[in-house]
Amino acid sequence: MPYKLNKEKIMKDLVDKINAEFENFQTEANAQVEKGNKAAGTRARKAALELSKMFKEFRKVSVEASKK
C-alpha cells in the first residue's frame, strides 16, 4: 500500500508543478503577444520545453501507476 501512496504523491506533485509552469508560460506568452516583449517570448519557449518534459514524465508515472 505505501507504494501506491507514494505514486499518488509523485503524480500530485507533478501535476502541481505542471500547473505552476503553465501559469508561467501563460504570463510570458501573453507578455510577448500583447506587449511585443521579445525576452518574454524566450522565457515562454523555455517554459514550453519544460512543460513538454513534465508531460512525458507524467505519462511515464501514470502508466506505471495504472499497471499496479
N, CA, C and O atoms as a Tripos MOL2 file, in Angstrom:
@<TRIPOS>MOLECULE
protein
  272   271    68     0     0
PROTEIN
NO_CHARGES

@<TRIPOS>ATOM
      1 N           0.8020   -1.2060    0.0000 N.3       1 MET1
      2 CA          0.0000    0.0000    0.0000 C.3       1 MET1
      3 C           0.8450    1.2700    0.0000 C.2       1 MET1
      4 O           0.4880    2.2210   -0.6960 O.2       1 MET1
      5 N           1.9620    1.3340    0.7560 N.am      2 PRO2
      6 CA          2.7760    2.5540    0.7380 C.3       2 PRO2
      7 C           3.2690    2.9010   -0.6660 C.2       2 PRO2
      8 O           3.4200    4.0760   -0.9990 O.2       2 PRO2
      9 N           3.5190    1.8760   -1.4930 N.am      3 TYR3
     10 CA          3.9770    2.1060   -2.8620 C.3       3 TYR3
     11 C           2.9370    2.9050   -3.6350 C.2       3 TYR3
     12 O           3.2780    3.8450   -4.3520 O.2       3 TYR3
     13 N           1.6690    2.5310   -3.4910 N.am      4 LYS4
     14 CA          0.5980    3.2170   -4.2020 C.3       4 LYS4
     15 C           0.4810    4.6700   -3.7250 C.2       4 LYS4
     16 O           0.3090    5.5770   -4.5390 O.2       4 LYS4
     17 N           0.5740    4.8860   -2.4310 N.am      5 LEU5
     18 CA          0.5020    6.2440   -1.8970 C.3       5 LEU5
     19 C           1.6670    7.0870   -2.3990 C.2       5 LEU5
     20 O           1.5020    8.2720   -2.6890 O.2       5 LEU5
     21 N           2.8290    6.4840   -2.5000 N.am      6 ASN6
     22 CA          3.9990    7.1890   -2.9980 C.3       6 ASN6
     23 C           3.7790    7.6200   -4.4550 C.2       6 ASN6
     24 O           4.0840    8.7580   -4.8130 O.2       6 ASN6
     25 N           3.2580    6.7290   -5.2870 N.am      7 LYS7
     26 CA          2.9830    7.0460   -6.6880 C.3       7 LYS7
     27 C           1.9540    8.1640   -6.7920 C.2       7 LYS7
     28 O           2.0830    9.0670   -7.6190 O.2       7 LYS7
     29 N           0.9330    8.0920   -5.9450 N.am      8 GLU8
     30 CA         -0.0960    9.1420   -5.9680 C.3       8 GLU8
     31 C           0.5000   10.4860   -5.5750 C.2       8 GLU8
     32 O           0.1610   11.5140   -6.1600 O.2       8 GLU8
     33 N           1.3840   10.4800   -4.5900 N.am      9 LYS9
     34 CA          2.0400   11.7270   -4.1640 C.3       9 LYS9
     35 C           2.9190   12.2680   -5.2840 C.2       9 LYS9
     36 O           2.9220   13.4710   -5.5460 O.2       9 LYS9
     37 N           3.6590   11.3940   -5.9420 N.am     10 ILE10
     38 CA          4.5140   11.8060   -7.0510 C.3      10 ILE10
     39 C           3.6640   12.4220   -8.1560 C.2      10 ILE10
     40 O           4.0130   13.4680   -8.7040 O.2      10 ILE10
     41 N           2.5590   11.7770   -8.4800 N.am     11 MET11
     42 CA          1.6840   12.2980   -9.5370 C.3      11 MET11
     43 C           1.0910   13.6460   -9.1340 C.2      11 MET11
     44 O           1.0250   14.5620   -9.9540 O.2      11 MET11
     45 N           0.6620   13.7750   -7.8880 N.am     12 LYS12
     46 CA          0.0830   15.0310   -7.4280 C.3      12 LYS12
     47 C           1.1110   16.1530   -7.4770 C.2      12 LYS12
     48 O           0.8130   17.2570   -7.9320 O.2      12 LYS12
     49 N           2.3170   15.8680   -7.0100 N.am     13 ASP13
     50 CA          3.3920   16.8620   -7.0540 C.3      13 ASP13
     51 C           3.6940   17.2740   -8.4930 C.2      13 ASP13
     52 O           3.9030   18.4520   -8.7840 O.2      13 ASP13
     53 N           3.7140   16.2930   -9.3800 N.am     14 LEU14
     54 CA          3.9930   16.5710  -10.7850 C.3      14 LEU14
     55 C           2.8950   17.4340  -11.4050 C.2      14 LEU14
     56 O           3.1870   18.3560  -12.1670 O.2      14 LEU14
     57 N           1.6450   17.1410  -11.0860 N.am     15 VAL15
     58 CA          0.5360   17.9470  -11.5950 C.3      15 VAL15
     59 C           0.6310   19.3730  -11.0620 C.2      15 VAL15
     60 O           0.3710   20.3260  -11.7960 O.2      15 VAL15
     61 N           0.9990   19.5270   -9.8030 N.am     16 ASP16
     62 CA          1.1770   20.8680   -9.2290 C.3      16 ASP16
     63 C           2.2850   21.6320   -9.9590 C.2      16 ASP16
     64 O           2.1380   22.8180  -10.2510 O.2      16 ASP16
     65 N           3.3870   20.9500  -10.2500 N.am     17 LYS17
     66 CA          4.4970   21.5860  -10.9740 C.3      17 LYS17
     67 C           4.0700   21.9660  -12.3960 C.2      17 LYS17
     68 O           4.4290   23.0360  -12.8890 O.2      17 LYS17
     69 N           3.3070   21.0910  -13.0480 N.am     18 ILE18
     70 CA          2.8220   21.3730  -14.4040 C.3      18 ILE18
     71 C           1.9280   22.6070  -14.3830 C.2      18 ILE18
     72 O           2.0570   23.4860  -15.2350 O.2      18 ILE18
     73 N           1.0280   22.6720  -13.4140 N.am     19 ASN19
     74 CA          0.1330   23.8390  -13.3170 C.3      19 ASN19
     75 C           0.9160   25.1290  -13.0920 C.2      19 ASN19
     76 O           0.6100   26.1540  -13.7010 O.2      19 ASN19
     77 N           1.9130   25.0850  -12.2330 N.am     20 ALA20
     78 CA          2.7280   26.2770  -11.9610 C.3      20 ALA20
     79 C           3.4990   26.7010  -13.2110 C.2      20 ALA20
     80 O           3.5720   27.8880  -13.5300 O.2      20 ALA20
     81 N           4.0710   25.7290  -13.9100 N.am     21 GLU21
     82 CA          4.8320   26.0440  -15.1230 C.3      21 GLU21
     83 C           3.9130   26.5690  -16.2200 C.2      21 GLU21
     84 O           4.3070   27.4440  -16.9910 O.2      21 GLU21
     85 N           2.6950   26.0440  -16.2970 N.am     22 PHE22
     86 CA          1.7510   26.5350  -17.3070 C.3      22 PHE22
     87 C           1.3540   27.9820  -17.0220 C.2      22 PHE22
     88 O           1.2210   28.7870  -17.9440 O.2      22 PHE22
     89 N           1.1680   28.3050  -15.7540 N.am     23 GLU23
     90 CA          0.8610   29.6950  -15.4000 C.3      23 GLU23
     91 C           2.0130   30.6060  -15.8130 C.2      23 GLU23
     92 O           1.7870   31.7030  -16.3250 O.2      23 GLU23
     93 N           3.2390   30.1550  -15.5910 N.am     24 ASN24
     94 CA          4.4170   30.8990  -16.0060 C.3      24 ASN24
     95 C           4.4140   31.0740  -17.5290 C.2      24 ASN24
     96 O           4.6600   32.1700  -18.0330 O.2      24 ASN24
     97 N           4.1360   29.9950  -18.2520 N.am     25 PHE25
     98 CA          4.0790   30.0530  -19.7150 C.3      25 PHE25
     99 C           3.0380   31.0680  -20.1770 C.2      25 PHE25
    100 O           3.3110   31.8820  -21.0600 O.2      25 PHE25
    101 N           1.8510   31.0230  -19.5870 N.am     26 GLN26
    102 CA          0.7830   31.9490  -19.9650 C.3      26 GLN26
    103 C           1.2040   33.4010  -19.7630 C.2      26 GLN26
    104 O           0.9830   34.2460  -20.6310 O.2      26 GLN26
    105 N           1.8020   33.6790  -18.6290 N.am     27 THR27
    106 CA          2.2420   35.0430  -18.3220 C.3      27 THR27
    107 C           3.2420   35.5360  -19.3630 C.2      27 THR27
    108 O           3.1060   36.6370  -19.8960 O.2      27 THR27
    109 N           4.2380   34.7150  -19.6430 N.am     28 GLU28
    110 CA          5.2840   35.1110  -20.5820 C.3      28 GLU28
    111 C           4.7610   35.1920  -22.0170 C.2      28 GLU28
    112 O           5.1010   36.1190  -22.7520 O.2      28 GLU28
    113 N           3.9430   34.2300  -22.4130 N.am     29 ALA29
    114 CA          3.3900   34.2440  -23.7670 C.3      29 ALA29
    115 C           2.5010   35.4640  -23.9770 C.2      29 ALA29
    116 O           2.5510   36.0930  -25.0340 O.2      29 ALA29
    117 N           1.6950   35.8000  -22.9850 N.am     30 ASN30
    118 CA          0.8450   36.9890  -23.0920 C.3      30 ASN30
    119 C           1.6720   38.2600  -23.1770 C.2      30 ASN30
    120 O           1.3200   39.1810  -23.9140 O.2      30 ASN30
    121 N           2.7710   38.3190  -22.4290 N.am     31 ALA31
    122 CA          3.6450   39.4960  -22.4850 C.3      31 ALA31
    123 C           4.2360   39.6540  -23.8870 C.2      31 ALA31
    124 O           4.3840   40.7710  -24.3810 O.2      31 ALA31
    125 N           4.5670   38.5450  -24.5140 N.am     32 GLN32
    126 CA          5.1080   38.6090  -25.8660 C.3      32 GLN32
    127 C           4.0380   39.0400  -26.8630 C.2      32 GLN32
    128 O           4.2720   39.9240  -27.6880 O.2      32 GLN32
    129 N           2.8780   38.4250  -26.7900 N.am     33 VAL33
    130 CA          1.8130   38.6970  -27.7530 C.3      33 VAL33
    131 C           1.2440   40.1000  -27.5790 C.2      33 VAL33
    132 O           1.0760   40.8310  -28.5560 O.2      33 VAL33
    133 N           0.9500   40.4730  -26.3460 N.am     34 GLU34
    134 CA          0.2660   41.7410  -26.1030 C.3      34 GLU34
    135 C           1.2030   42.9410  -26.0860 C.2      34 GLU34
    136 O           0.8170   44.0430  -26.4760 O.2      34 GLU34
    137 N           2.4370   42.7260  -25.6330 N.am     35 LYS35
    138 CA          3.3480   43.8660  -25.4590 C.3      35 LYS35
    139 C           4.5560   43.8160  -26.3910 C.2      35 LYS35
    140 O           5.3620   44.7460  -26.4210 O.2      35 LYS35
    141 N           4.6780   42.7300  -27.1490 N.am     36 GLY36
    142 CA          5.8120   42.5930  -28.0490 C.3      36 GLY36
    143 C           7.1400   42.3830  -27.3320 C.2      36 GLY36
    144 O           8.1970   42.6950  -27.8800 O.2      36 GLY36
    145 N           7.0940   41.8630  -26.1290 N.am     37 ASN37
    146 CA          8.2880   41.6440  -25.3120 C.3      37 ASN37
    147 C           9.0330   40.4010  -25.8110 C.2      37 ASN37
    148 O           8.5990   39.2730  -25.5780 O.2      37 ASN37
    149 N          10.1580   40.6200  -26.4990 N.am     38 LYS38
    150 CA         10.9190   39.5070  -27.0820 C.3      38 LYS38
    151 C          11.5220   38.5940  -26.0200 C.2      38 LYS38
    152 O          11.5510   37.3750  -26.1900 O.2      38 LYS38
    153 N          12.0020   39.1790  -24.9260 N.am     39 ALA39
    154 CA         12.5820   38.3690  -23.8470 C.3      39 ALA39
    155 C          11.5140   37.4520  -23.2380 C.2      39 ALA39
    156 O          11.8060   36.3150  -22.8660 O.2      39 ALA39
    157 N          10.2950   37.9450  -23.1410 N.am     40 ALA40
    158 CA          9.2010   37.1140  -22.6210 C.3      40 ALA40
    159 C           8.9410   35.9390  -23.5590 C.2      40 ALA40
    160 O           8.5900   34.8490  -23.1080 O.2      40 ALA40
    161 N           9.1110   36.1580  -24.8600 N.am     41 GLY41
    162 CA          8.9610   35.0710  -25.8260 C.3      41 GLY41
    163 C           9.9770   33.9690  -25.5880 C.2      41 GLY41
    164 O           9.6590   32.7840  -25.6800 O.2      41 GLY41
    165 N          11.2020   34.3710  -25.2830 N.am     42 THR42
    166 CA         12.2510   33.3960  -24.9740 C.3      42 THR42
    167 C          11.8850   32.6050  -23.7230 C.2      42 THR42
    168 O          12.0320   31.3830  -23.6840 O.2      42 THR42
    169 N          11.4100   33.3080  -22.7110 N.am     43 ARG43
    170 CA         11.0160   32.6250  -21.4710 C.3      43 ARG43
    171 C           9.8140   31.7080  -21.7050 C.2      43 ARG43
    172 O           9.7320   30.6320  -21.1120 O.2      43 ARG43
    173 N           8.8880   32.1240  -22.5610 N.am     44 ALA44
    174 CA          7.7180   31.2920  -22.8690 C.3      44 ALA44
    175 C           8.1490   30.0120  -23.5790 C.2      44 ALA44
    176 O           7.6330   28.9340  -23.2860 O.2      44 ALA44
    177 N           9.0960   30.1310  -24.5140 N.am     45 ARG45
    178 CA          9.5850   28.9340  -25.2120 C.3      45 ARG45
    179 C          10.2920   27.9900  -24.2490 C.2      45 ARG45
    180 O          10.1440   26.7720  -24.3490 O.2      45 ARG45
    181 N          11.0590   28.5470  -23.3190 N.am     46 LYS46
    182 CA         11.7400   27.7170  -22.3070 C.3      46 LYS46
    183 C          10.7050   26.9980  -21.4400 C.2      46 LYS46
    184 O          10.8570   25.8160  -21.1300 O.2      46 LYS46
    185 N           9.6550   27.7210  -21.0520 N.am     47 ALA47
    186 CA          8.5910   27.1050  -20.2450 C.3      47 ALA47
    187 C           7.8910   26.0010  -21.0310 C.2      47 ALA47
    188 O           7.5230   24.9710  -20.4650 O.2      47 ALA47
    189 N           7.7060   26.2130  -22.3400 N.am     48 ALA48
    190 CA          7.0610   25.1950  -23.1740 C.3      48 ALA48
    191 C           7.9070   23.9200  -23.2150 C.2      48 ALA48
    192 O           7.3710   22.8130  -23.1670 O.2      48 ALA48
    193 N           9.2200   24.0780  -23.3020 N.am     49 LEU49
    194 CA         10.1020   22.8990  -23.2760 C.3      49 LEU49
    195 C          10.0160   22.1680  -21.9440 C.2      49 LEU49
    196 O           9.9760   20.9380  -21.9040 O.2      49 LEU49
    197 N           9.9890   22.9300  -20.8550 N.am     50 GLU50
    198 CA          9.8590   22.3180  -19.5290 C.3      50 GLU50
    199 C           8.5270   21.5760  -19.4050 C.2      50 GLU50
    200 O           8.4710   20.4770  -18.8540 O.2      50 GLU50
    201 N           7.4700   22.1790  -19.9150 N.am     51 LEU51
    202 CA          6.1580   21.5180  -19.8790 C.3      51 LEU51
    203 C           6.1980   20.2040  -20.6480 C.2      51 LEU51
    204 O           5.6540   19.1940  -20.2000 O.2      51 LEU51
    205 N           6.8370   20.2250  -21.7950 N.am     52 SER52
    206 CA          6.9480   19.0020  -22.5960 C.3      52 SER52
    207 C           7.6320   17.8910  -21.8000 C.2      52 SER52
    208 O           7.1810   16.7460  -21.8110 O.2      52 SER52
    209 N           8.7150   18.2320  -21.1150 N.am     53 LYS53
    210 CA          9.4280   17.2410  -20.2860 C.3      53 LYS53
    211 C           8.5320   16.7370  -19.1620 C.2      53 LYS53
    212 O           8.5040   15.5420  -18.8660 O.2      53 LYS53
    213 N           7.8020   17.6560  -18.5400 N.am     54 MET54
    214 CA          6.9240   17.2750  -17.4280 C.3      54 MET54
    215 C           5.7770   16.3840  -17.9100 C.2      54 MET54
    216 O           5.3870   15.4460  -17.2140 O.2      54 MET54
    217 N           5.2370   16.6710  -19.0960 N.am     55 PHE55
    218 CA          4.1630   15.8430  -19.6380 C.3      55 PHE55
    219 C           4.6620   14.4230  -19.9030 C.2      55 PHE55
    220 O           3.9490   13.4540  -19.6430 O.2      55 PHE55
    221 N           5.8830   14.3010  -20.4170 N.am     56 LYS56
    222 CA          6.4580   12.9740  -20.6590 C.3      56 LYS56
    223 C           6.6310   12.2200  -19.3410 C.2      56 LYS56
    224 O           6.3290   11.0300  -19.2520 O.2      56 LYS56
    225 N           7.1180   12.9260  -18.3220 N.am     57 GLU57
    226 CA          7.2920   12.3060  -17.0060 C.3      57 GLU57
    227 C           5.9400   11.8900  -16.4200 C.2      57 GLU57
    228 O           5.8110   10.8060  -15.8500 O.2      57 GLU57
    229 N           4.9380   12.7570  -16.5650 N.am     58 PHE58
    230 CA          3.6090   12.4280  -16.0640 C.3      58 PHE58
    231 C           3.0770   11.1770  -16.7530 C.2      58 PHE58
    232 O           2.5090   10.2990  -16.1030 O.2      58 PHE58
    233 N           3.2600   11.0990  -18.0640 N.am     59 ARG59
    234 CA          2.7840    9.9310  -18.8000 C.3      59 ARG59
    235 C           3.4650    8.6630  -18.2850 C.2      59 ARG59
    236 O           2.8120    7.6370  -18.0970 O.2      59 ARG59
    237 N           4.7730    8.7350  -18.0600 N.am     60 LYS60
    238 CA          5.5290    7.5790  -17.5610 C.3      60 LYS60
    239 C           5.0060    7.1360  -16.1910 C.2      60 LYS60
    240 O           4.7500    5.9520  -15.9700 O.2      60 LYS60
    241 N           4.8520    8.0830  -15.2900 N.am     61 VAL61
    242 CA          4.3820    7.7730  -13.9260 C.3      61 VAL61
    243 C           2.9420    7.2650  -13.9700 C.2      61 VAL61
    244 O           2.5870    6.3300  -13.2520 O.2      61 VAL61
    245 N           2.1300    7.8720  -14.7980 N.am     62 SER62
    246 CA          0.7240    7.4900  -14.9020 C.3      62 SER62
    247 C           0.5830    6.0560  -15.4140 C.2      62 SER62
    248 O          -0.2250    5.2840  -14.8990 O.2      62 SER62
    249 N           1.3640    5.7130  -16.4180 N.am     63 VAL63
    250 CA          1.3150    4.3480  -16.9650 C.3      63 VAL63
    251 C           1.7720    3.3560  -15.9070 C.2      63 VAL63
    252 O           1.1550    2.3030  -15.7440 O.2      63 VAL63
    253 N           2.8450    3.6730  -15.1840 N.am     64 GLU64
    254 CA          3.3200    2.7860  -14.1170 C.3      64 GLU64
    255 C           2.2620    2.5960  -13.0340 C.2      64 GLU64
    256 O           2.0590    1.4850  -12.5430 O.2      64 GLU64
    257 N           1.5970    3.6760  -12.6680 N.am     65 ALA65
    258 CA          0.5690    3.6000  -11.6230 C.3      65 ALA65
    259 C          -0.6260    2.7690  -12.0750 C.2      65 ALA65
    260 O          -1.2410    2.0790  -11.2630 O.2      65 ALA65
    261 N          -0.9570    2.8270  -13.3500 N.am     66 SER66
    262 CA         -2.1220    2.0780  -13.8350 C.3      66 SER66
    263 C          -1.8400    0.5870  -13.9380 C.2      66 SER66
    264 O          -2.7740   -0.2120  -14.0010 O.2      66 SER66
    265 N          -0.5890    0.2050  -13.9560 N.am     67 LYS67
    266 CA         -0.2130   -1.2150  -14.0470 C.3      67 LYS67
    267 C          -0.3210   -1.9220  -12.7060 C.2      67 LYS67
    268 O          -0.3880   -3.1500  -12.6590 O.2      67 LYS67
    269 N          -0.3370   -1.1720  -11.6310 N.am     68 LYS68
    270 CA         -0.3330   -1.7790  -10.2990 C.3      68 LYS68
    271 C          -1.7290   -2.0790   -9.8200 C.2      68 LYS68
    272 O          -1.9060   -2.5930   -8.7160 O.2      68 LYS68
@<TRIPOS>BOND
     1     1     2 1
     2     2     3 1
     3     3     4 2
     4     3     5 am
     5     5     6 1
     6     6     7 1
     7     7     8 2
     8     7     9 am
     9     9    10 1
    10    10    11 1
    11    11    12 2
    12    11    13 am
    13    13    14 1
    14    14    15 1
    15    15    16 2
    16    15    17 am
    17    17    18 1
    18    18    19 1
    19    19    20 2
    20    19    21 am
    21    21    22 1
    22    22    23 1
    23    23    24 2
    24    23    25 am
    25    25    26 1
    26    26    27 1
    27    27    28 2
    28    27    29 am
    29    29    30 1
    30    30    31 1
    31    31    32 2
    32    31    33 am
    33    33    34 1
    34    34    35 1
    35    35    36 2
    36    35    37 am
    37    37    38 1
    38    38    39 1
    39    39    40 2
    40    39    41 am
    41    41    42 1
    42    42    43 1
    43    43    44 2
    44    43    45 am
    45    45    46 1
    46    46    47 1
    47    47    48 2
    48    47    49 am
    49    49    50 1
    50    50    51 1
    51    51    52 2
    52    51    53 am
    53    53    54 1
    54    54    55 1
    55    55    56 2
    56    55    57 am
    57    57    58 1
    58    58    59 1
    59    59    60 2
    60    59    61 am
    61    61    62 1
    62    62    63 1
    63    63    64 2
    64    63    65 am
    65    65    66 1
    66    66    67 1
    67    67    68 2
    68    67    69 am
    69    69    70 1
    70    70    71 1
    71    71    72 2
    72    71    73 am
    73    73    74 1
    74    74    75 1
    75    75    76 2
    76    75    77 am
    77    77    78 1
    78    78    79 1
    79    79    80 2
    80    79    81 am
    81    81    82 1
    82    82    83 1
    83    83    84 2
    84    83    85 am
    85    85    86 1
    86    86    87 1
    87    87    88 2
    88    87    89 am
    89    89    90 1
    90    90    91 1
    91    91    92 2
    92    91    93 am
    93    93    94 1
    94    94    95 1
    95    95    96 2
    96    95    97 am
    97    97    98 1
    98    98    99 1
    99    99   100 2
   100    99   101 am
   101   101   102 1
   102   102   103 1
   103   103   104 2
   104   103   105 am
   105   105   106 1
   106   106   107 1
   107   107   108 2
   108   107   109 am
   109   109   110 1
   110   110   111 1
   111   111   112 2
   112   111   113 am
   113   113   114 1
   114   114   115 1
   115   115   116 2
   116   115   117 am
   117   117   118 1
   118   118   119 1
   119   119   120 2
   120   119   121 am
   121   121   122 1
   122   122   123 1
   123   123   124 2
   124   123   125 am
   125   125   126 1
   126   126   127 1
   127   127   128 2
   128   127   129 am
   129   129   130 1
   130   130   131 1
   131   131   132 2
   132   131   133 am
   133   133   134 1
   134   134   135 1
   135   135   136 2
   136   135   137 am
   137   137   138 1
   138   138   139 1
   139   139   140 2
   140   139   141 am
   141   141   142 1
   142   142   143 1
   143   143   144 2
   144   143   145 am
   145   145   146 1
   146   146   147 1
   147   147   148 2
   148   147   149 am
   149   149   150 1
   150   150   151 1
   151   151   152 2
   152   151   153 am
   153   153   154 1
   154   154   155 1
   155   155   156 2
   156   155   157 am
   157   157   158 1
   158   158   159 1
   159   159   160 2
   160   159   161 am
   161   161   162 1
   162   162   163 1
   163   163   164 2
   164   163   165 am
   165   165   166 1
   166   166   167 1
   167   167   168 2
   168   167   169 am
   169   169   170 1
   170   170   171 1
   171   171   172 2
   172   171   173 am
   173   173   174 1
   174   174   175 1
   175   175   176 2
   176   175   177 am
   177   177   178 1
   178   178   179 1
   179   179   180 2
   180   179   181 am
   181   181   182 1
   182   182   183 1
   183   183   184 2
   184   183   185 am
   185   185   186 1
   186   186   187 1
   187   187   188 2
   188   187   189 am
   189   189   190 1
   190   190   191 1
   191   191   192 2
   192   191   193 am
   193   193   194 1
   194   194   195 1
   195   195   196 2
   196   195   197 am
   197   197   198 1
   198   198   199 1
   199   199   200 2
   200   199   201 am
   201   201   202 1
   202   202   203 1
   203   203   204 2
   204   203   205 am
   205   205   206 1
   206   206   207 1
   207   207   208 2
   208   207   209 am
   209   209   210 1
   210   210   211 1
   211   211   212 2
   212   211   213 am
   213   213   214 1
   214   214   215 1
   215   215   216 2
   216   215   217 am
   217   217   218 1
   218   218   219 1
   219   219   220 2
   220   219   221 am
   221   221   222 1
   222   222   223 1
   223   223   224 2
   224   223   225 am
   225   225   226 1
   226   226   227 1
   227   227   228 2
   228   227   229 am
   229   229   230 1
   230   230   231 1
   231   231   232 2
   232   231   233 am
   233   233   234 1
   234   234   235 1
   235   235   236 2
   236   235   237 am
   237   237   238 1
   238   238   239 1
   239   239   240 2
   240   239   241 am
   241   241   242 1
   242   242   243 1
   243   243   244 2
   244   243   245 am
   245   245   246 1
   246   246   247 1
   247   247   248 2
   248   247   249 am
   249   249   250 1
   250   250   251 1
   251   251   252 2
   252   251   253 am
   253   253   254 1
   254   254   255 1
   255   255   256 2
   256   255   257 am
   257   257   258 1
   258   258   259 1
   259   259   260 2
   260   259   261 am
   261   261   262 1
   262   262   263 1
   263   263   264 2
   264   263   265 am
   265   265   266 1
   266   266   267 1
   267   267   268 2
   268   267   269 am
   269   269   270 1
   270   270   271 1
   271   271   272 2
@<TRIPOS>SUBSTRUCTURE
     1 MET1         2 RESIDUE 1 A MET
     2 PRO2         6 RESIDUE 1 A PRO
     3 TYR3        10 RESIDUE 1 A TYR
     4 LYS4        14 RESIDUE 1 A LYS
     5 LEU5        18 RESIDUE 1 A LEU
     6 ASN6        22 RESIDUE 1 A ASN
     7 LYS7        26 RESIDUE 1 A LYS
     8 GLU8        30 RESIDUE 1 A GLU
     9 LYS9        34 RESIDUE 1 A LYS
    10 ILE10       38 RESIDUE 1 A ILE
    11 MET11       42 RESIDUE 1 A MET
    12 LYS12       46 RESIDUE 1 A LYS
    13 ASP13       50 RESIDUE 1 A ASP
    14 LEU14       54 RESIDUE 1 A LEU
    15 VAL15       58 RESIDUE 1 A VAL
    16 ASP16       62 RESIDUE 1 A ASP
    17 LYS17       66 RESIDUE 1 A LYS
    18 ILE18       70 RESIDUE 1 A ILE
    19 ASN19       74 RESIDUE 1 A ASN
    20 ALA20       78 RESIDUE 1 A ALA
    21 GLU21       82 RESIDUE 1 A GLU
    22 PHE22       86 RESIDUE 1 A PHE
    23 GLU23       90 RESIDUE 1 A GLU
    24 ASN24       94 RESIDUE 1 A ASN
    25 PHE25       98 RESIDUE 1 A PHE
    26 GLN26      102 RESIDUE 1 A GLN
    27 THR27      106 RESIDUE 1 A THR
    28 GLU28      110 RESIDUE 1 A GLU
    29 ALA29      114 RESIDUE 1 A ALA
    30 ASN30      118 RESIDUE 1 A ASN
    31 ALA31      122 RESIDUE 1 A ALA
    32 GLN32      126 RESIDUE 1 A GLN
    33 VAL33      130 RESIDUE 1 A VAL
    34 GLU34      134 RESIDUE 1 A GLU
    35 LYS35      138 RESIDUE 1 A LYS
    36 GLY36      142 RESIDUE 1 A GLY
    37 ASN37      146 RESIDUE 1 A ASN
    38 LYS38      150 RESIDUE 1 A LYS
    39 ALA39      154 RESIDUE 1 A ALA
    40 ALA40      158 RESIDUE 1 A ALA
    41 GLY41      162 RESIDUE 1 A GLY
    42 THR42      166 RESIDUE 1 A THR
    43 ARG43      170 RESIDUE 1 A ARG
    44 ALA44      174 RESIDUE 1 A ALA
    45 ARG45      178 RESIDUE 1 A ARG
    46 LYS46      182 RESIDUE 1 A LYS
    47 ALA47      186 RESIDUE 1 A ALA
    48 ALA48      190 RESIDUE 1 A ALA
    49 LEU49      194 RESIDUE 1 A LEU
    50 GLU50      198 RESIDUE 1 A GLU
    51 LEU51      202 RESIDUE 1 A LEU
    52 SER52      206 RESIDUE 1 A SER
    53 LYS53      210 RESIDUE 1 A LYS
    54 MET54      214 RESIDUE 1 A MET
    55 PHE55      218 RESIDUE 1 A PHE
    56 LYS56      222 RESIDUE 1 A LYS
    57 GLU57      226 RESIDUE 1 A GLU
    58 PHE58      230 RESIDUE 1 A PHE
    59 ARG59      234 RESIDUE 1 A ARG
    60 LYS60      238 RESIDUE 1 A LYS
    61 VAL61      242 RESIDUE 1 A VAL
    62 SER62      246 RESIDUE 1 A SER
    63 VAL63      250 RESIDUE 1 A VAL
    64 GLU64      254 RESIDUE 1 A GLU
    65 ALA65      258 RESIDUE 1 A ALA
    66 SER66      262 RESIDUE 1 A SER
    67 LYS67      266 RESIDUE 1 A LYS
    68 LYS68      270 RESIDUE 1 A LYS
